[in-house]
């Protein structure tokens, strides 16, 4: 499994970023996928998930209405559009298949998102 996250950066509060996740080594289209984040000193948390066909999405309450998850199965890619960013969104963001999230070796490097106030 190889998961490569990109698109992070430094942004001011209220700004937007779009994260991308390129997946290989898995049959992407049959896997429900998720975006996770880990802030310093905190456990990794699931912030958004999407079913294999993209028909159903779920969000953590903290990001609902601000973040949008989507996927492109033809290109084995997933996205996270993040709007109205807040300083508390600062974290390293990771993507993973929901079914693989318990495997330590399945995680990529993540992409750092820093939101300044």
Secondary structure as the mmCIF struct_conf table of DSSP 4:
data_model
#
loop_
_struct_conf.conf_type_id
_struct_conf.id
_struct_conf.beg_label_comp_id
_struct_conf.beg_label_asym_id
_struct_conf.beg_label_seq_id
_struct_conf.end_label_comp_id
_struct_conf.end_label_asym_id
_struct_conf.end_label_seq_id
STRN STRN1 UNK A 2 UNK A 6
STRN STRN2 UNK A 9 UNK A 12
TURN_TY1_P TURN_TY1_P1 UNK A 13 UNK A 14
STRN STRN3 UNK A 17 UNK A 24
BEND BEND1 UNK A 25 UNK A 26
HELX_RH_3T_P HELX_RH_3T_P1 UNK A 28 UNK A 30
BEND BEND2 UNK A 31 UNK A 31
STRN STRN4 UNK A 33 UNK A 38
TURN_TY1_P TURN_TY1_P2 UNK A 40 UNK A 41
BEND BEND3 UNK A 42 UNK A 42
STRN STRN5 UNK A 45 UNK A 50
TURN_TY1_P TURN_TY1_P3 UNK A 52 UNK A 53
BEND BEND4 UNK A 54 UNK A 54
STRN STRN6 UNK A 57 UNK A 59
TURN_TY1_P TURN_TY1_P4 UNK A 61 UNK A 66
STRN STRN7 UNK A 67 UNK A 72
HELX_RH_3T_P HELX_RH_3T_P2 UNK A 73 UNK A 75
TURN_TY1_P TURN_TY1_P5 UNK A 76 UNK A 76
STRN STRN8 UNK A 77 UNK A 82
BEND BEND5 UNK A 84 UNK A 84
HELX_RH_3T_P HELX_RH_3T_P3 UNK A 87 UNK A 89
STRN STRN9 UNK A 91 UNK A 97
HELX_RH_3T_P HELX_RH_3T_P4 UNK A 98 UNK A 100
TURN_TY1_P TURN_TY1_P6 UNK A 101 UNK A 102
HELX_RH_3T_P HELX_RH_3T_P5 UNK A 104 UNK A 106
STRN STRN10 UNK A 111 UNK A 116
#
